[in-house]
């Protein structure tokens, strides 16, 4: 998405742009696929607006309908629909019913959630200035943008002061490990408090393109092409000659460039970079950059099960909205996720097979699931009387790599799917198993091999380590810089933590930086 955004803005500015895409479609992790008349979303199940998505579509004059992505959250038999501003209060009420011995702790959690949500609301309220320039619209500047600035600065300060991992914050509030798990286990390990506890506000910000999330990159690609942009599919950049300013792909084709925007995994950029013809000081700067990125592990990935069910969408719509975060057990993962995963990886070479699968089945059955039901968002996305389900859990990519090394990958896929389906069959979807028409499983290795992300990570860097890229709100505008001459970076690896809106925003910022550089170069050449 970052590459599409950068390419489209550069093409609109009049530059000749070629987008190199190793796969057969654009959009990276954002996309949809079909099977037997069912449409599934391969990556994000909805896209946050964040003052970016709608603003970008309007700025580029892209007519793409966006429906609101309604969300439910549930634990065991407790289900809350976040259709309006009362969702947080009702969610906390459900926690009180599930954990009556922790009522005072839940009150403290609720206060922090409401504060973080207020901060998130301020950030989402107005179009990002990168897409709507307030200086070009005096009335908008005076009546809306300037009054918004105090809440923005307050939110930025709050984000800077509340960067502690949500797990650690909750440990200071409650000793109940299961309660902590219910609040935070569906977030990446180490997610900052302000992001995790403010995420409830983002539910109101979800958008879903009728036809599936894949409609978004398709619309952006059409605009890119209409502006003269070219796409080279099946073209994976395998060597970047920084001195000669050439990119070579795996098919032996070469692409000269005056400016390059790298919108993929940053470790791949430095591993494929030939800096031998750069000046010594530039080579050393590039070497240090690459070493800094190599030292930081990737974030978690995701394990997903895609299911065709011989039951109508109405059956599932009686339980939740089309997007649901659900924990089948209030017990939570506790040590199975945090210390348990670290120990598992350390001892994997000597681990008995059945011990691993016992851990895996407990991990999948007690986890929090992200469930998406496309036909509840758009009835055309499943055959009449049938429903597609997408069920995902966060998963450490290293574990699937280790399982593959011991020859256990296929069984890992099947046992994980069985545990997830079994947990839903025993809770909110009784009878699910007997009505399944087909299922397919995607692991972190699937993500890693298709999109070349380190460890199959879906939002970039691990949040448990010190970020090698900017992670503060003001830092997003410097996030596109690299030490490589004429090369900028964009996407989910350029700012942390990142999702689709940040990918689009960094693509826009990188395009502006590259465009200004090229314009200055042209101006100097003209003067000469």
C-alpha positions as CSV (number, residue, x, y, z in Angstrom):
1,X,0.0,0.0,0.0
2,X,2.9,2.4,0.7
3,X,4.4,1.7,-2.7
4,X,1.0,2.4,-4.4
5,X,0.5,5.6,-2.5
6,X,4.1,6.8,-3.2
7,X,3.9,5.9,-6.8
8,X,0.5,7.5,-7.3
9,X,1.5,10.8,-5.8
10,X,4.8,10.9,-7.8
11,X,2.9,10.1,-11.0
12,X,0.4,12.9,-10.2
13,X,3.4,15.3,-9.8
14,X,4.5,14.4,-13.4
15,X,7.3,12.0,-12.7
16,X,7.8,8.7,-14.7
17,X,7.2,6.0,-12.1
18,X,7.5,2.2,-12.3
19,X,6.3,0.0,-9.4
20,X,8.1,-3.3,-9.0
21,X,5.8,-5.9,-7.6
22,X,7.0,-9.5,-7.0
23,X,3.5,-10.9,-6.8
24,X,0.7,-10.9,-9.3
25,X,-1.3,-8.2,-7.7
26,X,-0.6,-4.9,-5.9
27,X,-1.4,-4.1,-2.3
28,X,0.9,-6.3,-0.3
29,X,-0.8,-7.6,2.8
30,X,-4.1,-5.9,1.8
31,X,-6.1,-8.0,-0.6
32,X,-8.9,-10.4,-1.1
33,X,-9.2,-13.9,-2.7
34,X,-12.0,-16.2,-3.8
35,X,-12.7,-19.8,-3.3
36,X,-15.8,-21.7,-4.4
37,X,-17.8,-18.5,-4.6
38,X,-16.6,-17.2,-1.2
39,X,-14.5,-14.0,-0.9
40,X,-12.0,-13.8,1.9
41,X,-9.8,-10.9,3.0
42,X,-6.2,-12.2,3.1
43,X,-4.8,-9.4,5.3
44,X,-6.6,-6.7,7.3
45,X,-10.3,-7.5,7.9
46,X,-11.1,-3.8,7.7
47,X,-9.0,-0.6,7.3
48,X,-8.8,2.2,9.9
49,X,-9.5,5.6,8.5
50,X,-7.4,7.5,11.0
51,X,-7.9,10.8,9.2
52,X,-5.9,9.3,6.4
53,X,-7.8,6.8,4.2
54,X,-10.8,9.0,3.3
55,X,-8.6,12.1,3.0
56,X,-6.3,10.3,0.6
57,X,-9.2,9.0,-1.6
58,X,-10.7,12.5,-1.7
59,X,-7.3,14.1,-2.5
60,X,-6.7,11.7,-5.3
61,X,-10.3,11.9,-6.6
62,X,-10.8,8.1,-6.2
63,X,-14.4,7.2,-5.9
64,X,-14.4,4.1,-3.6
65,X,-17.4,3.4,-1.4
66,X,-16.5,2.7,2.2
67,X,-19.0,1.1,4.6
68,X,-18.5,1.4,8.4
69,X,-16.9,-1.8,9.7
70,X,-19.0,-2.7,12.8
71,X,-17.2,-4.5,15.5
72,X,-18.1,-6.8,18.5
73,X,-16.0,-7.9,21.4
74,X,-16.7,-11.1,23.4
75,X,-15.6,-13.3,26.1
76,X,-17.3,-16.7,26.6
77,X,-21.0,-15.9,26.4
78,X,-20.6,-12.1,26.9
79,X,-20.8,-10.2,23.7
80,X,-20.7,-6.4,23.3
81,X,-21.5,-4.6,20.1
82,X,-19.5,-1.4,19.6
83,X,-22.1,0.4,17.4
84,X,-21.9,3.7,19.4
85,X,-20.0,5.4,22.1
86,X,-21.4,3.2,24.9
87,X,-19.3,0.2,23.9
88,X,-16.5,0.8,26.4
89,X,-18.9,1.0,29.3
90,X,-20.7,-2.1,28.3
91,X,-17.4,-3.9,27.7
92,X,-16.3,-3.1,31.3
93,X,-19.6,-4.2,32.6
94,X,-19.1,-7.5,31.0
95,X,-15.7,-7.7,32.7
96,X,-17.3,-7.1,36.0
97,X,-19.7,-10.0,35.5
98,X,-16.8,-12.3,34.5
99,X,-14.4,-11.2,37.2
100,X,-16.6,-10.1,40.1
101,X,-13.7,-10.3,42.6
102,X,-11.8,-7.6,40.6
103,X,-14.5,-4.9,40.4
104,X,-12.2,-2.1,41.7
105,X,-9.4,-3.1,39.4
106,X,-11.8,-3.0,36.4
107,X,-12.9,0.5,37.4
108,X,-9.3,1.6,37.3
109,X,-8.8,0.0,33.9
110,X,-12.0,1.6,32.6
111,X,-10.7,5.1,33.5
112,X,-7.5,4.5,31.6
113,X,-9.3,3.1,28.6
114,X,-11.6,6.2,28.4
115,X,-8.6,8.5,28.7
116,X,-6.7,6.7,25.9
117,X,-9.8,6.6,23.7
118,X,-10.3,10.3,24.1
119,X,-6.7,10.8,22.9
120,X,-7.3,8.5,19.9
121,X,-10.5,10.3,19.1
122,X,-8.6,13.6,18.8
123,X,-6.1,12.1,16.4
124,X,-8.8,10.5,14.2
125,X,-11.0,13.6,14.1
126,X,-9.5,15.6,11.2
127,X,-7.9,14.8,7.8
128,X,-4.2,14.4,8.1
129,X,-2.4,17.5,6.9
130,X,-0.4,15.5,4.5
131,X,-3.6,14.9,2.5
132,X,-5.5,18.2,3.2
133,X,-3.3,21.2,3.5
134,X,-5.0,23.6,5.9
135,X,-2.8,26.6,4.6
136,X,-4.6,26.2,1.2
137,X,-8.0,26.6,2.8
138,X,-8.2,29.7,5.1
139,X,-11.8,29.0,6.3
140,X,-10.9,25.4,7.2
141,X,-7.7,26.5,8.8
142,X,-9.5,29.0,11.1
143,X,-12.7,27.2,11.9
144,X,-11.5,23.6,12.3
145,X,-7.7,23.1,12.0
146,X,-6.5,25.6,14.5
147,X,-9.2,24.7,17.2
148,X,-8.1,21.1,16.7
149,X,-4.4,21.7,17.4
150,X,-4.6,21.8,21.2
151,X,-6.2,18.4,21.4
152,X,-3.6,17.1,18.9
153,X,-0.7,18.3,20.9
154,X,-2.3,16.9,24.1
155,X,-2.7,13.5,22.4
156,X,0.9,13.6,21.1
157,X,2.2,14.4,24.7
158,X,0.0,11.7,26.1
159,X,1.4,9.2,23.6
160,X,4.9,10.2,24.6
161,X,4.2,9.8,28.3
162,X,2.3,6.5,28.0
163,X,4.6,4.3,26.0
164,X,4.9,1.5,28.6
165,X,3.8,-1.9,27.4
166,X,0.1,-2.5,28.2
167,X,1.0,-5.7,30.0
168,X,3.2,-3.9,32.4
169,X,0.6,-1.2,33.0
170,X,-2.1,-3.8,33.8
171,X,0.3,-5.6,36.2
172,X,0.4,-2.4,38.2
173,X,-3.4,-2.3,38.3
174,X,-4.5,-5.9,38.9
175,X,-3.0,-9.1,40.2
176,X,-5.5,-11.2,38.2
177,X,-3.6,-12.6,35.3
178,X,-6.7,-13.8,33.5
179,X,-8.3,-10.4,33.6
180,X,-5.1,-8.9,32.2
181,X,-5.1,-11.4,29.4
182,X,-8.7,-10.6,28.5
183,X,-7.8,-6.9,28.0
184,X,-4.4,-7.3,26.2
185,X,-3.8,-10.7,24.7
186,X,-5.3,-9.8,21.3
187,X,-2.6,-7.1,20.9
188,X,1.0,-7.6,19.9
189,X,3.4,-8.3,22.8
190,X,4.7,-5.0,24.0
191,X,2.0,-2.8,22.5
192,X,2.1,0.7,24.2
193,X,-0.6,1.4,26.7
194,X,-2.0,4.4,24.8
195,X,-2.4,2.4,21.6
196,X,-3.9,-0.8,23.2
197,X,-6.3,0.8,25.6
198,X,-7.3,3.5,23.1
199,X,-8.0,0.9,20.4
200,X,-11.7,0.7,21.3
201,X,-12.0,4.2,19.7
202,X,-10.6,2.8,16.5
203,X,-13.6,0.4,16.2
204,X,-15.7,3.4,15.2
205,X,-13.1,4.3,12.7
206,X,-13.0,1.0,10.7
207,X,-14.0,1.1,7.1
208,X,-14.8,-1.7,4.7
209,X,-15.0,-1.4,0.9
210,X,-17.9,-3.4,-0.5
211,X,-16.4,-6.3,-2.4
212,X,-13.6,-6.8,0.1
213,X,-10.5,-5.0,1.3
214,X,-8.8,-5.9,-2.0
215,X,-11.0,-3.2,-3.6
216,X,-8.7,-0.5,-2.0
217,X,-5.4,-1.5,-3.7
218,X,-7.3,-2.1,-6.9
219,X,-8.7,1.4,-6.9
220,X,-5.4,2.9,-6.1
221,X,-3.7,0.9,-8.8
222,X,-6.2,2.2,-11.4
223,X,-5.5,5.8,-10.4
224,X,-1.8,5.1,-10.6
225,X,-2.1,3.7,-14.1
226,X,-4.4,6.5,-15.2
227,X,-1.7,9.0,-14.2
228,X,0.9,7.2,-16.4
229,X,2.4,4.9,-13.8
230,X,3.7,1.5,-14.9
231,X,3.5,-1.8,-12.9
232,X,6.1,-4.6,-13.4
233,X,4.5,-7.7,-11.9
234,X,6.6,-10.7,-11.1
235,X,9.5,-8.4,-10.5
236,X,11.4,-8.9,-7.3
237,X,14.2,-6.5,-6.6
238,X,17.2,-8.7,-5.8
239,X,20.1,-6.2,-6.2
240,X,20.2,-2.4,-5.7
241,X,23.3,-0.7,-6.9
242,X,23.4,2.5,-4.9
243,X,26.3,4.0,-6.9
244,X,25.0,3.2,-10.4
245,X,21.4,3.8,-9.3
246,X,20.1,0.6,-10.8
247,X,17.7,-2.1,-9.5
248,X,18.0,-5.6,-10.9
249,X,15.2,-8.1,-10.5
250,X,15.2,-11.9,-10.3
251,X,14.5,-12.2,-14.0
252,X,17.6,-10.3,-15.0
253,X,15.8,-7.1,-15.9
254,X,17.4,-3.8,-14.8
255,X,15.7,-0.6,-13.9
256,X,17.7,2.7,-13.7
257,X,16.3,5.2,-11.2
258,X,16.8,8.9,-10.3
259,X,15.0,8.2,-7.0
260,X,13.9,5.0,-5.3
261,X,11.2,4.5,-2.7
262,X,11.6,1.2,-0.9
263,X,8.2,0.0,0.5
264,X,9.0,-3.5,1.7
265,X,10.9,-5.2,4.5
266,X,13.8,-3.0,5.5
267,X,16.2,-5.8,6.2
268,X,15.7,-7.0,2.7
269,X,16.8,-3.6,1.4
270,X,20.1,-3.6,3.1
271,X,20.7,-7.3,2.4
272,X,20.3,-6.7,-1.3
273,X,22.1,-3.3,-1.4
274,X,25.4,-3.0,-3.2
275,X,27.1,0.0,-1.6
276,X,30.6,-0.7,-2.9
277,X,30.7,2.3,-5.3
278,X,29.5,4.8,-2.6
279,X,32.0,7.1,-0.9
280,X,33.6,5.6,2.3
281,X,31.6,7.8,4.7
282,X,28.3,6.9,2.9
283,X,29.2,3.2,3.0
284,X,29.8,3.3,6.7
285,X,26.6,5.1,7.3
286,X,24.7,2.6,5.3
287,X,26.4,-0.3,7.1
288,X,25.4,1.1,10.5
289,X,21.8,1.5,9.4
290,X,21.6,-2.1,8.1
291,X,23.2,-3.4,11.3
292,X,20.7,-1.5,13.4
293,X,17.8,-3.1,11.6
294,X,19.3,-6.6,11.7
295,X,19.6,-6.3,15.5
296,X,15.9,-5.9,16.1
297,X,13.5,-8.9,15.8
298,X,10.3,-8.8,13.8
299,X,6.9,-8.4,15.4
300,X,4.4,-11.2,15.7
301,X,2.7,-12.7,12.7
302,X,-0.7,-14.3,12.4
303,X,-2.1,-17.8,11.9
304,X,-5.4,-17.8,10.0
305,X,-8.1,-20.4,9.2
306,X,-10.5,-19.6,6.3
307,X,-13.7,-21.6,6.4
308,X,-16.7,-22.1,4.1
309,X,-19.7,-22.9,6.2
310,X,-23.0,-24.4,5.0
311,X,-25.1,-22.0,7.1
312,X,-26.6,-18.6,6.3
313,X,-25.0,-15.4,7.5
314,X,-28.1,-14.6,9.6
315,X,-27.1,-17.3,12.0
316,X,-23.8,-15.6,12.7
317,X,-25.3,-12.1,12.6
318,X,-27.4,-13.0,15.6
319,X,-24.2,-13.5,17.6
320,X,-21.8,-10.7,16.5
321,X,-21.2,-8.0,13.9
322,X,-19.1,-8.8,10.9
323,X,-15.8,-8.2,12.7
324,X,-15.4,-9.7,16.2
325,X,-12.6,-10.0,18.7
326,X,-13.5,-13.1,20.8
327,X,-12.0,-15.1,23.6
328,X,-13.7,-18.5,24.1
329,X,-12.2,-18.8,27.6
330,X,-11.8,-16.2,30.3
331,X,-8.8,-18.2,31.6
332,X,-6.6,-16.5,29.0
333,X,-3.2,-17.6,27.8
334,X,-1.2,-16.4,30.8
335,X,2.3,-18.0,30.7
336,X,1.6,-19.9,27.5
337,X,2.1,-16.8,25.4
338,X,4.8,-14.7,27.1
339,X,7.4,-16.6,29.0
340,X,6.0,-19.8,27.6
341,X,6.9,-18.9,24.0
342,X,10.4,-17.9,24.9
343,X,11.0,-21.1,26.7
344,X,9.5,-23.1,23.9
345,X,11.8,-21.6,21.3
346,X,14.9,-22.1,23.5
347,X,14.2,-25.8,24.0
348,X,12.6,-26.6,20.7
349,X,15.4,-28.8,19.4
350,X,14.9,-31.2,22.3
351,X,11.1,-30.9,22.6
352,X,9.0,-34.0,22.4
353,X,6.4,-33.8,19.6
354,X,3.4,-34.3,21.7
355,X,4.6,-31.8,24.3
356,X,4.7,-29.2,21.5
357,X,1.3,-30.1,20.2
358,X,-0.2,-30.0,23.7
359,X,1.2,-26.4,24.0
360,X,-0.1,-25.5,20.6
361,X,-3.6,-26.8,21.2
362,X,-3.9,-25.0,24.5
363,X,-2.5,-21.8,22.9
364,X,-5.0,-21.8,20.1
365,X,-8.0,-22.8,22.3
366,X,-7.4,-20.2,25.0
367,X,-6.3,-17.4,22.7
368,X,-8.3,-14.4,21.6
369,X,-9.6,-14.7,18.0
370,X,-10.1,-12.1,15.4
371,X,-13.2,-13.3,13.5
372,X,-14.3,-11.7,10.3
373,X,-17.5,-12.6,8.5
374,X,-17.4,-10.9,5.0
375,X,-21.0,-11.8,4.1
376,X,-22.2,-9.7,7.1
377,X,-20.4,-6.7,5.6
378,X,-21.4,-7.5,2.0
379,X,-23.9,-10.3,1.3
380,X,-22.4,-10.9,-2.2
381,X,-19.2,-12.2,-0.6
382,X,-20.6,-15.7,-0.1
383,X,-23.0,-18.0,-2.0
384,X,-26.7,-17.7,-1.0
385,X,-27.3,-19.5,2.3
386,X,-23.6,-20.0,3.1
387,X,-21.0,-18.0,5.1
388,X,-17.3,-17.6,5.0
389,X,-15.4,-17.2,8.3
390,X,-11.9,-15.9,8.8
391,X,-10.5,-16.8,12.2
392,X,-7.0,-15.6,13.2
393,X,-4.7,-15.6,16.2
394,X,-1.4,-13.8,16.7
395,X,1.5,-16.2,16.3
396,X,5.3,-16.1,16.6
397,X,6.8,-16.7,13.2
398,X,9.9,-18.4,14.6
399,X,7.8,-21.2,16.0
400,X,6.5,-22.2,12.6
401,X,10.0,-22.1,11.2
402,X,11.2,-24.4,14.0
403,X,8.2,-26.7,13.4
404,X,9.0,-26.9,9.7
405,X,12.7,-27.8,10.5
406,X,11.5,-30.8,12.5
407,X,9.0,-31.8,9.8
408,X,5.9,-30.8,11.8
409,X,4.6,-27.9,9.8
410,X,1.7,-29.6,8.1
411,X,0.5,-31.2,11.4
412,X,1.0,-27.8,13.1
413,X,-1.4,-26.3,10.6
414,X,-4.0,-29.0,11.1
415,X,-3.8,-29.2,14.8
416,X,-4.0,-25.4,15.2
417,X,-7.1,-25.3,12.9
418,X,-8.7,-28.1,14.8
419,X,-8.1,-26.4,18.2
420,X,-9.5,-23.0,17.0
421,X,-12.6,-24.6,15.3
422,X,-13.1,-26.8,18.4
423,X,-13.0,-23.8,20.7
424,X,-15.7,-22.0,18.6
425,X,-17.8,-25.1,18.2
426,X,-17.8,-25.5,22.0
427,X,-18.7,-21.8,22.6
428,X,-20.5,-19.3,20.4
429,X,-20.9,-21.5,17.2
430,X,-22.2,-24.9,18.4
431,X,-22.4,-27.3,15.5
432,X,-19.8,-25.4,13.4
433,X,-17.6,-28.3,12.8
434,X,-20.2,-30.5,11.1
435,X,-21.2,-27.7,8.7
436,X,-17.8,-26.9,7.3
437,X,-17.6,-27.2,3.5
438,X,-13.8,-26.6,3.3
439,X,-11.0,-24.9,5.2
440,X,-7.5,-23.6,4.4
441,X,-4.8,-22.5,6.8
442,X,-2.3,-19.6,6.5
443,X,0.7,-19.6,8.8
444,X,3.4,-17.0,9.4
445,X,5.5,-18.9,6.9
446,X,2.8,-18.3,4.3
447,X,3.0,-14.6,4.9
448,X,6.9,-14.6,5.0
449,X,7.2,-16.4,1.7
450,X,4.6,-14.5,-0.2
451,X,5.5,-11.0,1.0
452,X,9.1,-11.5,2.1
453,X,8.5,-10.0,5.6
454,X,11.0,-11.0,8.3
455,X,9.3,-13.8,10.3
456,X,6.0,-13.2,8.5
457,X,5.6,-10.0,10.6
458,X,2.4,-8.1,9.7
459,X,3.2,-4.7,11.3
460,X,6.9,-4.5,11.3
461,X,9.2,-4.5,14.3
462,X,8.8,-6.3,17.6
463,X,7.3,-3.9,20.2
464,X,9.3,-5.7,22.9
465,X,12.6,-4.2,21.6
466,X,13.7,-0.7,21.1
467,X,12.4,0.5,17.8
468,X,15.0,1.1,15.1
469,X,12.7,3.5,13.4
470,X,10.6,6.6,14.6
471,X,7.8,5.7,16.9
472,X,6.6,9.1,18.1
473,X,3.8,11.0,16.2
474,X,6.1,13.9,15.1
475,X,8.7,11.4,13.9
476,X,6.5,10.1,11.1
477,X,7.6,12.9,8.9
478,X,11.2,11.9,9.2
479,X,10.5,8.2,9.0
480,X,11.1,8.1,5.3
481,X,14.7,9.1,5.3
482,X,17.6,6.6,4.7
483,X,21.3,7.1,4.6
484,X,21.4,5.7,1.1
485,X,21.7,8.5,-1.6
486,X,18.4,9.0,-3.5
487,X,16.6,6.3,-1.6
488,X,13.6,6.8,0.7
489,X,11.6,4.2,2.7
490,X,7.9,3.9,3.3
491,X,5.5,1.4,4.7
492,X,5.0,-0.7,7.8
493,X,8.8,-1.1,8.5
494,X,9.4,2.7,8.4
495,X,7.4,3.7,11.5
496,X,6.4,1.7,14.5
497,X,3.8,0.5,15.3
498,X,2.2,0.6,11.8
499,X,-0.9,-0.4,10.0
500,X,-2.5,0.5,6.7
501,X,-3.1,4.2,7.5
502,X,0.6,4.6,8.4
503,X,1.7,2.8,5.3
504,X,-0.4,5.2,3.2
505,X,0.9,8.2,5.1
506,X,4.5,7.3,4.8
507,X,4.0,6.6,1.1
508,X,2.7,10.1,0.7
509,X,5.5,11.6,2.7
510,X,8.2,9.6,0.8
511,X,6.7,10.8,-2.5
512,X,6.9,14.4,-1.4
513,X,10.5,14.0,-0.2
514,X,11.6,12.3,-3.4
515,X,9.6,14.7,-5.6
516,X,11.1,17.8,-4.0
517,X,14.6,16.3,-4.4
518,X,14.1,15.6,-8.1
519,X,12.6,19.0,-8.7
520,X,15.6,20.6,-7.1
521,X,17.9,18.5,-9.2
522,X,16.0,19.5,-12.4
523,X,16.2,23.1,-11.4
524,X,19.9,23.0,-10.8
525,X,20.4,21.2,-14.1
526,X,18.4,23.9,-15.9
527,X,20.5,26.6,-14.3
528,X,23.6,24.9,-15.5
